[in-house]
Amino acid sequence: MAARLDYYEVLEVSKTASADEIKKSYRKLAMKYHPDRNQGDKEAEAKFKDINQAYDVLKDEQKRAAYDKFGHAAFEGGAGGPGGFDFSNFDFGGFGGGLGDIFEQMFGDKMGGRRGGQPNSGNDVQAYIEITLEEAFTGTQKDIRVKSRVACQECSGTGSKSGSDGVQTCPSCHGAGKVRVQQGFFIVERSCPSCHGAGRTIKDPCSVCRGEGTVEQERVVSVQIPAGIENGMRVRKSGDGDAGANGMPAGDLYVHVSVKEHSLFQRDGANMYCRIPLRMAQAALGSEIDVPVIDGSRVRMKIPSGTQTGARFCLRGKGFTVLHSSARGDMYVDVAVETPQHLTKRQRELLEEFEKEAGEDAKHSPEHASWFQRIQNFFTGT
């Protein structure tokens, strides 16, 4: 069996090369080995095919990530690749599905891939934002700065100096952006090597965008964060990703939301938890305390006499907002009885007097009495 090509060696770049370095090397090599410049040279023709095959993988961050991890096994139809990926489980749609469809099923939009498998459509863009727990409760609107590709103003997004007149349908794929090739027992689709999936060729590339039709630009995007959003969720803004070349649809913007920890509250879905320390006398005698609520209000809560550490009280409907709903969860208050410290002489005397009077009476400390009874049973074997 012939040795597998190392795509990085084919494109004469290192494994840490940036996307721009890969593209620059590809263009240089493609021009050098193009069949039109090497007519009749079978070796140059084979080299040209290898170059396009390598670039088709390394230019796409999803395919490149899979290649770096699994090598050529990631693209073998019907073969189980490393890490448990079995490509035979994917539906080829009557042998018409392409490798791009396989990656879409594998990774979806988690890696910021292209939308809907449309050739040359814009990439999805990922952004990150941190909000407070209060903002997550009420919902909020945030302006964030995003770097994305927008339509080139110089050529109106056509990629050509002469506008739409300089753009022609690719003769190899007839505008489809994909070509069908035999791969083992399967016929699969892949990006057209002549137009690289664009479906069009440009005779006179724009000097600003170099024929891509888009340029990178930083812009401010307003994002609406819905009430009830949870830490780790993301908000999608359709069409706010990278602009598609040659008028193709733009990608989407995915804003990943991180919620800051709160000094008073912990959240579990729609329920809230709050730990409140009680003085020993409050717990023993009973009392009423003000409990804060995430909406900024307060609730007067009664503490029964004899309350112990670990007791939990429920405030119905005082929890967190339920996402896309007017409902709210519950709030649970956990109490902890605090042992007094740094006693004055008089306080110590009072406690000693109380301890002397209470003695071993089980009605004052039933759990304490029960524990000592279990100890006695343990040593006596009863």
Backbone torsions as a table, in degrees:
resi	resn	phi	psi	omega
1	MET	NA	135.2	-178.0
2	ALA	-66.3	146.2	-179.2
3	ALA	-65.8	142.1	179.1
4	ARG	-73.0	143.1	179.0
5	LEU	-76.0	140.4	171.4
6	ASP	-90.4	113.0	-173.3
7	TYR	-59.3	-33.7	178.8
8	TYR	-68.1	-39.5	177.9
9	GLU	-67.8	-37.6	179.0
10	VAL	-59.8	-42.1	-178.9
11	LEU	-89.2	1.2	175.3
12	GLU	58.7	45.3	176.9
13	VAL	-132.6	164.2	177.7
14	SER	-84.6	165.5	-179.2
15	LYS	-69.8	-14.4	178.3
16	THR	-100.6	10.1	-176.8
17	ALA	-62.6	144.7	177.6
18	SER	-78.0	168.5	179.6
19	ALA	-61.5	-38.1	179.3
20	ASP	-66.9	-38.8	178.6
21	GLU	-66.1	-39.0	178.3
22	ILE	-65.4	-44.0	-179.6
23	LYS	-64.3	-42.0	-178.5
24	LYS	-63.8	-43.7	179.7
25	SER	-67.1	-39.4	179.2
26	TYR	-60.7	-47.1	-177.9
27	ARG	-60.6	-39.9	-179.8
28	LYS	-65.7	-45.3	-178.0
29	LEU	-71.8	-37.8	179.3
30	ALA	-63.4	-39.0	178.3
31	MET	-68.1	-36.8	-178.3
32	LYS	-68.1	-40.3	-174.2
33	TYR	-106.2	12.6	-178.2
34	HIS	-60.8	136.1	-178.3
35	PRO	-55.9	-31.6	179.7
36	ASP	-65.4	-25.6	-180.0
37	ARG	-98.2	-6.4	-179.0
38	ASN	-135.7	53.0	-176.2
39	GLN	-62.7	129.2	179.6
40	GLY	85.3	-6.2	-178.2
41	ASP	-92.8	98.8	-177.2
42	LYS	-63.6	-36.3	-179.6
43	GLU	-65.1	-42.0	177.6
44	ALA	-66.1	-37.1	179.1
45	GLU	-64.4	-42.3	178.4
46	ALA	-66.0	-39.6	178.8
47	LYS	-63.4	-40.4	179.7
48	PHE	-62.1	-41.0	178.5
49	LYS	-65.6	-40.8	178.6
50	ASP	-63.2	-40.6	-179.3
51	ILE	-62.2	-44.7	-179.8
52	ASN	-68.2	-36.6	178.2
53	GLN	-64.0	-43.7	179.6
54	ALA	-66.2	-41.9	-178.4
55	TYR	-68.4	-34.5	179.5
56	ASP	-59.6	-29.8	179.1
57	VAL	-88.0	-49.2	-172.0
58	LEU	-75.5	-19.4	179.7
59	LYS	-76.5	-21.5	-178.4
60	ASP	-100.3	120.8	-173.8
61	GLU	-63.6	-29.3	177.9
62	GLN	-68.9	-50.8	-179.5
63	LYS	-63.8	-38.7	-179.7
64	ARG	-63.4	-41.4	178.6
65	ALA	-62.6	-40.7	178.8
66	ALA	-67.8	-40.1	179.6
67	TYR	-64.9	-43.1	179.8
68	ASP	-61.4	-33.2	-176.0
69	LYS	-88.2	-41.2	-172.8
70	PHE	-114.5	-8.3	-177.0
71	GLY	69.7	-151.0	-177.2
72	HIS	-68.5	-18.6	-179.7
73	ALA	-63.2	-22.4	-179.5
74	ALA	-67.1	-17.7	-174.5
75	PHE	-118.0	13.2	-178.7
76	GLU	-89.9	111.9	179.4
77	GLY	-63.1	131.1	176.6
78	GLY	81.9	-1.8	-178.2
79	ALA	-107.3	143.1	177.6
80	GLY	-82.5	112.9	-178.4
81	GLY	-81.2	171.7	178.6
82	PRO	-61.8	157.7	175.5
83	GLY	76.6	10.9	174.7
84	GLY	90.5	3.9	178.3
85	PHE	-80.9	116.5	178.9
86	ASP	-114.0	103.8	-174.2
87	PHE	-71.2	-13.2	179.0
88	SER	-70.3	-15.1	-179.7
89	ASN	-82.2	-9.1	-177.7
90	PHE	-88.4	142.2	-178.9
91	ASP	-82.1	120.1	-180.0
92	PHE	-86.9	3.6	177.3
93	GLY	62.1	50.6	-178.1
94	GLY	70.2	39.3	-178.8
95	PHE	64.4	15.8	-178.7
96	GLY	-101.6	-10.7	-177.0
97	GLY	-73.2	147.4	-178.9
98	GLY	-102.0	173.8	178.3
99	LEU	-62.1	-32.6	177.3
100	GLY	-61.1	-36.6	178.4
101	ASP	-66.6	-38.2	178.8
102	ILE	-61.8	-45.6	-179.3
103	PHE	-67.4	-33.1	177.5
104	GLU	-63.3	-39.0	179.0
105	GLN	-72.0	-35.8	-179.2
106	MET	-69.0	-50.2	-169.3
107	PHE	-109.0	-18.4	-176.6
108	GLY	57.4	-140.0	179.2
109	ASP	-99.3	13.2	-178.1
110	LYS	-64.6	-29.8	-178.0
111	MET	-101.4	11.5	177.8
112	GLY	74.0	42.1	-176.2
113	GLY	-82.3	-174.1	179.9
114	ARG	-76.7	156.4	-175.2
115	ARG	-90.5	132.6	167.2
116	GLY	60.0	9.7	179.0
117	GLY	71.4	13.2	179.6
118	GLN	-76.3	131.4	-178.9
119	PRO	-63.3	132.9	175.6
120	ASN	65.0	15.3	173.4
121	SER	-72.4	161.2	-174.5
122	GLY	-69.6	148.5	176.7
123	ASN	-74.4	151.6	171.6
124	ASP	-74.3	149.9	-178.6
125	VAL	-118.1	137.9	-179.9
126	GLN	-105.0	137.5	175.8
127	ALA	-138.1	161.7	-175.5
128	TYR	-133.8	142.8	-178.2
129	ILE	-145.6	146.6	177.5
130	GLU	-116.4	132.2	179.9
131	ILE	-128.5	165.9	178.3
132	THR	-84.6	166.5	177.7
133	LEU	-64.8	-36.3	178.0
134	GLU	-63.4	-40.0	179.1
135	GLU	-67.4	-35.1	176.8
136	ALA	-67.4	-31.5	-179.8
137	PHE	-71.1	-45.4	-175.2
138	THR	-91.0	-20.7	-168.9
139	GLY	84.8	152.7	-177.1
140	THR	-158.1	166.0	175.6
141	GLN	-118.0	130.3	-176.7
142	LYS	-126.6	142.5	172.0
143	ASP	-99.9	124.2	-179.7
144	ILE	-124.1	151.2	178.3
145	ARG	-93.5	128.4	-175.2
146	VAL	-129.4	135.3	172.2
147	LYS	-96.6	122.2	179.9
148	SER	-150.0	172.0	179.0
149	ARG	-94.5	132.2	179.6
150	VAL	-120.8	162.9	-179.4
151	ALA	-61.0	134.5	179.7
152	CYS	-68.3	124.1	-179.5
153	GLN	-73.2	-27.2	-177.6
154	GLU	-63.2	-41.3	-176.9
155	CYS	-114.6	11.0	-179.2
156	SER	58.5	30.2	176.7
157	GLY	81.3	3.9	-179.2
158	THR	-82.7	-24.0	-176.8
159	GLY	84.6	-1.7	-176.4
160	SER	-117.1	142.7	176.8
161	LYS	-60.9	-37.3	-176.6
162	SER	-93.3	16.1	178.1
163	GLY	74.5	-149.5	-176.2
164	SER	-65.7	-20.0	179.5
165	ASP	-67.9	-26.0	-178.8
166	GLY	-89.4	4.6	-178.8
167	VAL	-108.2	126.2	-179.5
168	GLN	-124.1	154.7	176.4
169	THR	-67.5	134.4	-179.0
170	CYS	-62.8	125.7	-178.6
171	PRO	-71.8	-20.4	-177.3
172	SER	-77.3	-44.8	-177.4
173	CYS	-108.5	-0.5	-179.9
174	HIS	55.9	37.0	175.2
175	GLY	89.1	-4.2	-177.0
176	ALA	-75.2	-27.2	-177.8
177	GLY	83.0	-7.7	-179.6
178	LYS	-135.0	154.3	174.7
179	VAL	-131.0	152.3	179.6
180	ARG	-96.0	136.2	179.5
181	VAL	-134.4	154.3	177.5
182	GLN	-82.6	130.2	177.9
183	GLN	-137.9	98.6	-175.0
184	GLY	65.2	-126.0	178.7
185	PHE	-89.6	0.6	-174.8
186	PHE	-111.3	153.9	168.6
187	ILE	-109.3	117.1	-176.6
188	VAL	-120.3	163.1	177.9
189	GLU	-105.7	144.4	174.9
190	ARG	-143.9	167.2	-178.8
191	SER	-59.5	141.2	179.2
192	CYS	-63.1	125.8	-178.7
193	PRO	-69.7	-19.3	-178.2
194	SER	-79.9	-42.4	-176.8
195	CYS	-112.5	0.2	178.4
196	HIS	58.7	37.5	175.1
197	GLY	88.9	-3.2	-178.1
198	ALA	-74.5	-29.6	-176.0
199	GLY	79.9	-0.5	-178.2
200	ARG	-141.9	157.1	175.0
201	THR	-121.4	149.0	-177.5
202	ILE	-121.1	123.8	-178.8
203	LYS	-77.7	-42.5	-175.8
204	ASP	-122.8	83.7	-175.8
205	PRO	-57.3	145.0	176.9
206	CYS	-65.1	137.3	-177.1
207	SER	-72.7	-20.7	-178.6
208	VAL	-83.0	-51.9	-177.4
209	CYS	-98.7	-1.7	178.9
210	ARG	57.6	37.7	174.3
211	GLY	87.5	-3.3	-177.7
212	GLU	-81.2	-23.7	179.8
213	GLY	84.6	-6.7	179.8
214	THR	-135.9	154.3	176.2
215	VAL	-134.1	153.9	179.7
216	GLU	-80.2	138.9	-178.2
217	GLN	-151.1	143.0	175.7
218	GLU	-93.3	133.2	-178.9
219	ARG	-143.2	164.5	179.3
220	VAL	-100.0	127.4	-179.7
221	VAL	-120.0	132.3	177.4
222	SER	-89.2	126.7	-176.5
223	VAL	-121.4	128.5	177.1
224	GLN	-91.6	117.8	178.6
225	ILE	-95.2	118.0	-176.3
226	PRO	-73.6	150.2	176.3
227	ALA	-64.4	137.1	178.9
228	GLY	93.8	1.5	-179.8
229	ILE	-64.0	146.2	-178.0
230	GLU	-107.4	158.7	178.5
231	ASN	-59.2	130.3	179.5
232	GLY	95.6	-12.8	176.6
233	MET	-74.0	169.4	178.6
234	ARG	-136.4	154.2	178.8
235	VAL	-111.7	133.3	-179.1
236	ARG	-103.2	131.0	172.3
237	LYS	-115.2	105.4	-176.1
238	SER	-64.9	132.4	175.9
239	GLY	79.7	5.1	-180.0
240	ASP	-102.7	16.2	175.1
241	GLY	-89.2	-152.0	178.8
242	ASP	-67.5	140.6	176.2
243	ALA	-68.3	143.1	176.5
244	GLY	-79.5	143.9	179.0
245	ALA	-74.0	151.1	175.7
246	ASN	55.1	38.4	175.2
247	GLY	79.7	6.2	179.2
248	MET	-72.5	161.8	-176.4
249	PRO	-60.7	147.8	177.0
250	ALA	-78.1	157.9	175.6
251	GLY	-77.8	-174.0	-179.3
252	ASP	-109.2	158.4	174.5
253	LEU	-103.6	125.2	177.1
254	TYR	-111.5	116.7	-178.6
255	VAL	-102.5	112.2	179.4
256	HIS	-84.3	128.3	-172.5
257	VAL	-105.8	128.5	174.4
258	SER	-114.5	129.9	-178.8
259	VAL	-104.2	125.5	-178.6
260	LYS	-65.8	150.8	174.4
261	GLU	-70.8	149.3	-177.1
262	HIS	-107.7	150.3	-177.8
263	SER	-77.3	-19.3	-177.4
264	LEU	-114.2	-36.2	-169.3
265	PHE	-115.1	148.8	168.5
266	GLN	-120.3	145.4	-176.4
267	ARG	-118.0	141.3	173.5
268	ASP	-136.8	93.3	-175.7
269	GLY	66.8	-121.0	179.9
270	ALA	-93.3	-4.0	-178.9
271	ASN	-97.7	149.2	179.6
272	MET	-118.1	151.6	179.1
273	TYR	-131.8	138.3	179.3
274	CYS	-139.7	130.7	179.5
275	ARG	-102.4	126.0	-177.4
276	ILE	-123.1	123.8	176.7
277	PRO	-79.5	139.0	177.3
278	LEU	-115.9	141.8	172.0
279	ARG	-69.5	154.3	-176.1
280	MET	-58.0	-41.4	-179.2
281	ALA	-67.2	-38.3	177.8
282	GLN	-59.6	-45.1	-178.6
283	ALA	-69.9	-36.6	-176.5
284	ALA	-75.5	-43.1	-174.9
285	LEU	-89.6	-20.8	-172.7
286	GLY	89.5	149.6	-177.5
287	SER	-166.5	179.8	172.9
288	GLU	-123.8	135.9	-178.7
289	ILE	-129.9	155.0	175.0
290	ASP	-91.1	125.0	-179.3
291	VAL	-108.2	125.0	178.4
292	PRO	-73.0	149.5	178.7
293	VAL	-122.6	149.4	-174.7
294	ILE	-59.6	-24.0	179.9
295	ASP	-81.4	2.5	178.1
296	GLY	96.8	-5.0	-179.5
297	SER	-91.3	-179.2	176.5
298	ARG	-130.4	149.5	177.1
299	VAL	-124.2	130.4	177.9
300	ARG	-82.9	117.6	-175.2
301	MET	-118.8	135.5	-178.9
302	LYS	-89.4	131.1	176.2
303	ILE	-103.5	114.7	-179.6
304	PRO	-66.5	151.2	177.3
305	SER	-64.4	143.9	-179.6
306	GLY	82.0	14.5	179.2
307	THR	-64.4	136.1	-178.0
308	GLN	-105.8	159.7	173.4
309	THR	-58.2	136.0	-179.7
310	GLY	97.6	-9.1	177.7
311	ALA	-64.7	141.5	-177.5
312	ARG	-123.5	133.7	177.9
313	PHE	-118.5	143.5	-176.8
314	CYS	-111.9	129.2	173.7
315	LEU	-107.7	104.1	-174.4
316	ARG	-66.3	134.4	174.8
317	GLY	72.4	11.4	179.6
318	LYS	-107.1	16.7	-178.9
319	GLY	-89.5	-145.8	-172.4
320	PHE	-92.6	158.1	176.5
321	THR	-64.7	138.5	174.0
322	VAL	-86.9	128.8	-175.7
323	LEU	-57.1	132.4	179.0
324	HIS	57.6	37.4	-179.9
325	SER	-154.3	157.6	176.3
326	SER	-88.6	-4.6	-177.6
327	ALA	-75.8	161.2	174.6
328	ARG	-133.4	152.2	176.9
329	GLY	-80.4	-165.0	-179.2
330	ASP	-106.4	161.7	176.7
331	MET	-116.2	130.8	-179.3
332	TYR	-110.9	128.4	-179.8
333	VAL	-107.8	117.3	177.3
334	ASP	-101.6	128.3	-178.0
335	VAL	-104.6	148.9	177.1
336	ALA	-131.3	119.5	-179.7
337	VAL	-80.1	124.6	-173.8
338	GLU	-97.1	127.5	176.6
339	THR	-75.0	130.1	-177.8
340	PRO	-65.2	145.8	179.6
341	GLN	-123.9	164.7	175.1
342	HIS	52.5	55.2	-176.2
343	LEU	-71.6	143.7	171.9
344	THR	-78.7	170.2	179.5
345	LYS	-60.2	-43.5	-178.2
346	ARG	-66.4	-40.6	178.5
347	GLN	-63.4	-40.8	178.1
348	ARG	-63.3	-41.5	179.1
349	GLU	-61.7	-41.5	-179.6
350	LEU	-65.1	-41.7	179.3
351	LEU	-67.6	-39.5	177.9
352	GLU	-64.2	-38.1	178.4
353	GLU	-66.1	-41.0	178.4
354	PHE	-64.1	-43.7	-178.3
355	GLU	-64.5	-37.0	-179.8
356	LYS	-67.2	-40.6	-178.5
357	GLU	-73.9	-38.5	-179.1
358	ALA	-70.4	-41.8	179.2
359	GLY	55.7	-137.7	-178.3
360	GLU	-97.9	19.5	-178.8
361	ASP	-62.9	116.8	-174.6
362	ALA	-66.8	-21.5	-177.3
363	LYS	-71.0	-22.0	178.4
364	HIS	-82.3	-42.0	-177.9
365	SER	-133.3	75.3	-175.1
366	PRO	-62.1	-37.3	-179.2
367	GLU	-69.3	-39.3	177.7
368	HIS	-61.3	-45.4	-179.6
369	ALA	-65.2	-40.6	-179.9
370	SER	-64.7	-38.0	-178.9
371	TRP	-64.5	-44.2	179.5
372	PHE	-66.7	-31.1	177.2
373	GLN	-67.4	-39.5	178.3
374	ARG	-65.9	-35.4	176.3
375	ILE	-63.5	-45.5	-179.8
376	GLN	-61.4	-41.5	178.3
377	ASN	-64.2	-34.9	-178.8
378	PHE	-65.3	-44.9	-177.1
379	PHE	-76.5	-27.6	-179.1
380	THR	-92.5	-10.8	177.6
381	GLY	77.7	14.9	180.0
382	THR	-91.7	NA	NA
